[in-house]
């Protein structure tokens, strides 16, 4: 039996890690292999190279994948603080070379972030075939550099293809977590004990929450709760303050407001599935997960990464409305939310547009690219 050894790297945010872990699961279960899952006769071994952030290690090890830590730090937007980080990346390169020589991978899959920089350099030096998984529409410097030397590049969204090498790039879609592939709206609403006669609004930021969204929502909750039920995933930082505000609400409104500090993937998928409208940041994951649920969105892009580009893409497809973070207030959030919830034809049209963007086979498609580049098909 031939063993396929896959080196994986991507870090700095969960948005770089989750897609890699999803593809790893597809590789392990044979998705994307010639002949389908039943045609896979080989073993797969993984090693994830990540940075010093504790979240990176926790997410990877919870997925059952060995984790090797290297020294790495960001450069973009760091100013003078980037100078010592250059030395850290150089040290990370030496560490990565040692790790790769021990693991002897057939192929490397990287999704960007500063952690991937020394991994890309080491793979080029050691002639390890490289697949770049791009998760954004606008690429960071690591992915743009890696795309020039990679054997293959996968794009999560159509506009990303314009900046990638056409002869080596494939539009696959974004590999969403498995929990979002099996959504059941009615079951989710029943499980959350929601009132079937009222619409449902879900509000969340990234994995750490969004203070600006939390503040805007808190300032208009009494108005919104007269018209809708609210499922709010706020992040741990603002949880205590929001719990105090919840306690001070009249009982009838308090029962329509569900507050969570953090939710794992299964419960998060249920929140999205149960909703009629979502208010969220515009990271790469919502761009792929919301279409699978067919839920329209008010997107509030953060001032980092390519979130505004992401949000404008969905807006241009007719699936979302955009409020810039600098323009976000309780009044703008209330007015936009209530206008959409009351305009049933527009909301349904947005939902249809959102559903049309779904790519549930993305993970298997990327797994097939990884196997092709590794030279491993039906083993």
Rosetta blueprint (number, residue, H / E / L):
1 X L
2 X L
3 X E
4 X E
5 X E
6 X E
7 X E
8 X E
9 X E
10 X L
11 X L
12 X L
13 X L
14 X H
15 X H
16 X H
17 X H
18 X H
19 X H
20 X H
21 X H
22 X H
23 X H
24 X H
25 X H
26 X H
27 X H
28 X H
29 X L
30 X L
31 X L
32 X L
33 X L
34 X L
35 X L
36 X L
37 X H
38 X H
39 X H
40 X L
41 X L
42 X L
43 X E
44 X E
45 X E
46 X E
47 X E
48 X E
49 X E
50 X E
51 X L
52 X L
53 X L
54 X H
55 X H
56 X H
57 X H
58 X H
59 X H
60 X H
61 X H
62 X H
63 X L
64 X L
65 X L
66 X L
67 X E
68 X E
69 X E
70 X L
71 X L
72 X L
73 X L
74 X L
75 X L
76 X L
77 X L
78 X L
79 X H
80 X H
81 X H
82 X H
83 X H
84 X H
85 X H
86 X H
87 X H
88 X H
89 X H
90 X H
91 X H
92 X H
93 X H
94 X H
95 X H
96 X H
97 X H
98 X H
99 X H
100 X H
101 X H
102 X H
103 X H
104 X L
105 X L
106 X L
107 X E
108 X E
109 X E
110 X E
111 X L
112 X L
113 X L
114 X L
115 X H
116 X H
117 X H
118 X H
119 X H
120 X H
121 X H
122 X H
123 X H
124 X H
125 X H
126 X H
127 X L
128 X L
129 X E
130 X E
131 X E
132 X E
133 X E
134 X E
135 X L
136 X L
137 X L
138 X L
139 X L
140 X L
141 X H
142 X H
143 X H
144 X H
145 X H
146 X H
147 X H
148 X H
149 X H
150 X L
151 X L
152 X E
153 X E
154 X E
155 X E
156 X L
157 X L
158 X H
159 X H
160 X H
161 X H
162 X H
163 X H
164 X L
165 X L
166 X L
167 X L
168 X L
169 X E
170 X E
171 X E
172 X L
173 X L
174 X L
175 X L
176 X L
177 X L
178 X H
179 X H
180 X H
181 X H
182 X L
183 X L
184 X L
185 X H
186 X H
187 X H
188 X H
189 X H
190 X H
191 X H
192 X L
193 X L
194 X L
195 X L
196 X L
197 X L
198 X L
199 X E
200 X E
201 X E
202 X E
203 X E
204 X E
205 X L
206 X E
207 X L
208 X L
209 X E
210 X L
211 X H
212 X H
213 X H
214 X H
215 X H
216 X H
217 X H
218 X H
219 X L
220 X L
221 X H
222 X H
223 X H
224 X H
225 X L
226 X L
227 X L
228 X E
229 X E
230 X E
231 X E
232 X E
233 X E
234 X L
235 X L
236 X L
237 X L
238 X L
239 X H
240 X H
241 X H
242 X H
243 X H
244 X H
245 X H
246 X H
247 X H
248 X L
249 X L
250 X L
251 X H
252 X H
253 X H
254 X H
255 X L
256 X L
257 X E
258 X E
259 X E
260 X E
261 X L
262 X L
263 X L
264 X L
265 X H
266 X H
267 X H
268 X H
269 X H
270 X H
271 X H
272 X H
273 X H
274 X H
275 X L
276 X L
277 X E
278 X E
279 X E
280 X E
281 X L
282 X L
283 X L
284 X H
285 X H
286 X H
287 X H
288 X H
289 X H
290 X H
291 X H
292 X H
293 X H
294 X L
295 X L
296 X L
297 X E
298 X E
299 X E
300 X L
301 X L
302 X L
303 X L
304 X L
305 X L
306 X L
307 X H
308 X H
309 X H
310 X H
311 X H
312 X H
313 X H
314 X H
315 X H
316 X H
317 X L
318 X L
319 X L
320 X E
321 X E
322 X E
323 X L
324 X L
325 X H
326 X H
327 X H
328 X L
329 X L
330 X H
331 X H
332 X H
333 X H
334 X H
335 X H
336 X H
337 X H
338 X H
339 X H
340 X H
341 X H
342 X H
343 X L
344 X H
345 X H
346 X H
347 X H
348 X H
349 X H
350 X H
351 X H
352 X H
353 X H
354 X H
355 X H
356 X L
357 X L
358 X L
359 X L
360 X L
361 X L
362 X H
363 X H
364 X H
365 X H
366 X H
367 X H
368 X H
369 X H
370 X H
371 X H
372 X H
373 X H
374 X H
375 X L
376 X L
377 X L
378 X L
379 X L
